[in-house]
Structures are given as structure tokens and as C-alpha cells.
């Protein structure tokens, strides 16, 4: 499924240019002029991360369904659970929300490679794991 870019006035939060919720990339209209090829590449890196984590979520949901029933569906959002938990950990680590955000492993990978427009063609699956360090 191809990722679709949607311009709007609501998502993401004010102060951000774009946010990926695969298969969509939401771009704030107020920031549309700053949504360039680098920002687009950054968001497509997140789309790749989310697709591979969705696979993990499906596997977890199937494995946990006999134990917790329909609650296992929450595992489909494992990317976002991981993102939030790592952000909270980084806030405790850095005592600074912006620094915490920039040091989430998913963001580290995206920022480190956003200017390499060929990165997605050569990216290994779960590449964000190598950015997961304390």
C-alpha cells in the first residue's frame, strides 16, 4: 500500500510539520511550505518503521489472543506504544522534552538518514534498533 500525504489543519500537533500514521502522512497546512523532499523522506522512514512494527504487532496479537482475547488488538499499535514508552524513558534520562523526542530511536534513524534520498531503497529491516542506545 502506497503512503498518502494529507494536508490538514489538525494533525500533527502545532509546532510539528508532519506526522506519519501509516499509510498516511499528515502535514499541517500552516507548515506545508516547509514540507520538502527531506521532510518527506523523514516521514517515509517512519512509514517503513511502522510497517515492520505492524508485523510485530500482528504476531503479538495472534500469540496473546488466547490469553487476553480482543485486548490483543492493542498490540497492532506496538510502534506507538514503543514510541511513547521510549519518549517517557528519554524524558527521565534527559529532563528535556525536545531532547527526549530527538533521542527516540525511531527519530534518531529518521533524522540521521533524512537527507539520504536513497536510504529507503537500501534500508535494512528494523534498522532503528541500532539507534536504540542509552
C-alpha positions as CSV (number, residue, x, y, z in Angstrom):
1,X,0.0,0.0,0.0
2,X,1.4,3.4,-1.0
3,X,1.7,6.1,1.6
4,X,-0.7,9.0,1.0
5,X,0.1,12.6,2.1
6,X,-2.9,14.5,3.6
7,X,-2.7,18.3,4.2
8,X,-4.9,19.5,7.1
9,X,-5.3,22.0,9.9
10,X,-5.3,19.5,12.9
11,X,-2.7,16.8,12.7
12,X,0.1,16.9,13.8
13,X,0.3,18.9,16.9
14,X,1.1,22.6,16.5
15,X,4.8,23.1,16.1
16,X,5.4,20.0,14.0
17,X,5.4,19.8,10.2
18,X,4.2,16.3,9.7
19,X,3.2,13.0,11.3
20,X,3.0,9.5,9.9
21,X,0.3,7.1,10.8
22,X,0.9,4.5,8.1
23,X,-0.4,4.5,5.4
24,X,-1.0,8.3,5.8
25,X,1.4,11.2,6.3
26,X,-0.5,14.2,7.8
27,X,1.0,17.6,7.1
28,X,-0.2,20.8,8.8
29,X,-1.3,23.3,6.3
30,X,0.5,26.0,8.3
31,X,3.8,24.1,7.7
32,X,3.1,23.0,4.1
33,X,5.8,25.3,2.7
34,X,8.4,23.5,4.9
35,X,7.3,20.0,3.8
36,X,10.1,19.4,1.3
37,X,11.9,16.3,0.0
38,X,13.9,15.9,3.2
39,X,10.8,16.1,5.4
40,X,9.0,13.7,3.0
41,X,12.0,11.3,3.2
42,X,11.9,11.6,7.0
43,X,8.2,10.7,7.2
44,X,8.7,7.8,4.7
45,X,11.4,6.4,7.0
46,X,8.7,6.4,9.8
47,X,6.3,4.7,7.4
48,X,8.8,1.9,6.9
49,X,9.3,1.6,10.7
50,X,5.6,1.5,11.3
51,X,5.0,-1.2,8.6
52,X,7.6,-3.5,10.1
53,X,6.4,-2.9,13.7
54,X,2.8,-3.6,12.5
55,X,4.1,-7.1,11.5
56,X,5.4,-7.5,15.1
57,X,2.1,-6.3,16.4
58,X,0.2,-8.9,14.3
59,X,2.4,-11.7,15.6
60,X,2.0,-10.5,19.2
61,X,-1.8,-10.1,18.8
62,X,-2.1,-13.7,17.5
63,X,0.1,-15.0,20.2
64,X,-1.7,-13.1,23.0
65,X,-5.3,-13.6,21.7
66,X,-5.8,-16.9,23.6
67,X,-4.6,-15.2,26.8
68,X,-6.3,-11.8,26.7
69,X,-8.9,-12.0,23.9
70,X,-9.8,-8.9,22.0
71,X,-7.4,-6.8,24.1
72,X,-4.7,-8.4,21.9
73,X,-5.8,-6.0,19.2
74,X,-3.9,-3.3,21.1
75,X,-0.7,-5.0,20.0
76,X,-1.3,-3.7,16.5
77,X,-0.2,-0.3,17.7
78,X,3.1,-1.6,19.1
79,X,5.0,1.1,17.2
80,X,3.1,3.8,19.1
81,X,3.4,2.1,22.5
82,X,7.1,1.7,22.0
83,X,7.4,5.3,20.8
84,X,5.6,6.7,23.9
85,X,7.4,4.5,26.3
86,X,10.8,5.3,24.9
87,X,9.9,9.0,24.9
88,X,8.9,8.8,28.6
89,X,12.2,7.0,29.3
90,X,14.2,9.7,27.5
91,X,12.4,12.4,29.4
92,X,13.6,10.8,32.6
93,X,17.1,10.4,31.1
94,X,17.5,13.9,29.7
95,X,15.0,16.0,31.7
96,X,14.1,17.8,28.5
97,X,11.1,17.0,26.2
98,X,12.8,18.2,23.0
99,X,16.0,16.3,23.7
100,X,13.9,13.3,24.6
101,X,12.0,13.5,21.3
102,X,15.2,13.8,19.3
103,X,16.7,10.7,21.0
104,X,13.8,8.3,20.4
105,X,15.4,5.5,18.4
106,X,12.8,5.9,15.6
107,X,13.6,9.7,15.4
108,X,17.4,9.1,15.6
109,X,17.2,6.8,12.5
110,X,14.9,9.2,10.6
111,X,17.0,12.4,11.4
112,X,20.3,10.6,10.7
113,X,19.1,9.5,7.2
114,X,16.5,12.0,6.1
115,X,18.9,13.8,3.7
116,X,19.9,10.5,2.0
117,X,17.2,10.2,-0.6
118,X,18.3,6.6,-1.4
119,X,18.2,5.4,2.2
120,X,14.9,3.7,1.9
121,X,16.0,1.6,-1.0
122,X,19.0,0.2,0.9
123,X,17.5,0.3,4.5
124,X,17.6,-3.0,6.4
125,X,14.5,-4.1,8.3
126,X,14.5,-2.9,11.9
127,X,17.4,-0.6,11.2
128,X,16.1,1.7,14.0
129,X,17.3,-0.9,16.6
130,X,21.0,0.2,16.0
131,X,19.9,3.7,17.1
132,X,18.5,2.3,20.4
133,X,21.2,3.1,22.8
134,X,21.3,4.8,26.2
